Amino acid sequence: MTKRRVLITGSTGGVGTILTQRLHDDYDLVGHAREPDPGADPVVRGADLVDYDAVLAAMDGIDTVCLLYTSPSPRDS
């Protein structure tokens, strides 16, 4: 059986890191962060979430998105 391919936005943050570690055996994971890291395990794709074309490219081949991206600063809008 093929594993569901899941994109986790914010995969390099605190919650995203833990979730990625816990789900790694059950799903084919792809991470998302502001800065790509194709050498990471799982691969971390980069895309600015306000750039539609970049988001489409990051979503290529993805079955499910887990949206965990946030700004850690309470001063950010």
JOGI-V831443 format. One record per residue. N is the residue number from 0. RES is the residue in three letters. SS is DSSP state (h for helix, s for strand, l for the rest). OMEGA is omega in radians with two decimals (none if undefined). Layout:
n:N res:RES ss:SS omega:OMEGA
n:N res:RES ss:SS omega:OMEGA
This chain:
n:0 res:MET ss:l omega:3.13
n:1 res:THR ss:l omega:3.10
n:2 res:LYS ss:l omega:3.05
n:3 res:ARG ss:l omega:3.14
n:4 res:ARG ss:s omega:-3.04
n:5 res:VAL ss:s omega:3.03
n:6 res:LEU ss:s omega:3.11
n:7 res:ILE ss:s omega:3.07
n:8 res:THR ss:s omega:-3.09
n:9 res:GLY ss:l omega:-3.04
n:10 res:SER ss:l omega:3.14
n:11 res:THR ss:l omega:3.09
n:12 res:GLY ss:l omega:-3.08
n:13 res:GLY ss:h omega:-3.13
n:14 res:VAL ss:h omega:-3.14
n:15 res:GLY ss:h omega:3.11
n:16 res:THR ss:h omega:3.14
n:17 res:ILE ss:h omega:-3.14
n:18 res:LEU ss:h omega:3.12
n:19 res:THR ss:h omega:3.13
n:20 res:GLN ss:h omega:-3.07
n:21 res:ARG ss:h omega:-3.07
n:22 res:LEU ss:h omega:-3.02
n:23 res:HIS ss:l omega:-3.09
n:24 res:ASP ss:l omega:-3.02
n:25 res:ASP ss:l omega:-3.06
n:26 res:TYR ss:l omega:3.00
n:27 res:ASP ss:s omega:-2.99
n:28 res:LEU ss:s omega:2.99
n:29 res:VAL ss:s omega:3.13
n:30 res:GLY ss:s omega:3.05
n:31 res:HIS ss:s omega:3.06
n:32 res:ALA ss:s omega:3.11
n:33 res:ARG ss:l omega:-3.14
n:34 res:GLU ss:l omega:3.14
n:35 res:PRO ss:l omega:3.05
n:36 res:ASP ss:s omega:-3.09
n:37 res:PRO ss:l omega:3.11
n:38 res:GLY ss:l omega:-3.11
n:39 res:ALA ss:l omega:3.06
n:40 res:ASP ss:l omega:0.03
n:41 res:PRO ss:l omega:3.11
n:42 res:VAL ss:l omega:3.09
n:43 res:VAL ss:s omega:3.10
n:44 res:ARG ss:s omega:3.09
n:45 res:GLY ss:s omega:3.06
n:46 res:ALA ss:l omega:3.02
n:47 res:ASP ss:l omega:-3.03
n:48 res:LEU ss:l omega:3.04
n:49 res:VAL ss:l omega:3.13
n:50 res:ASP ss:l omega:-3.04
n:51 res:TYR ss:h omega:-3.11
n:52 res:ASP ss:h omega:3.10
n:53 res:ALA ss:h omega:3.11
n:54 res:VAL ss:h omega:3.09
n:55 res:LEU ss:h omega:3.13
n:56 res:ALA ss:h omega:-3.14
n:57 res:ALA ss:h omega:-3.10
n:58 res:MET ss:l omega:-3.10
n:59 res:ASP ss:l omega:3.10
n:60 res:GLY ss:l omega:-3.09
n:61 res:ILE ss:l omega:3.08
n:62 res:ASP ss:l omega:-3.03
n:63 res:THR ss:s omega:3.08
n:64 res:VAL ss:s omega:3.03
n:65 res:CYS ss:s omega:-3.00
n:66 res:LEU ss:s omega:-3.13
n:67 res:LEU ss:l omega:-3.11
n:68 res:TYR ss:l omega:3.07
n:69 res:THR ss:l omega:3.06
n:70 res:SER ss:l omega:-3.10
n:71 res:PRO ss:l omega:-3.08
n:72 res:SER ss:l omega:3.10
n:73 res:PRO ss:l omega:3.12
n:74 res:ARG ss:l omega:-3.13
n:75 res:ASP ss:l omega:3.11
n:76 res:SER ss:l omega:none
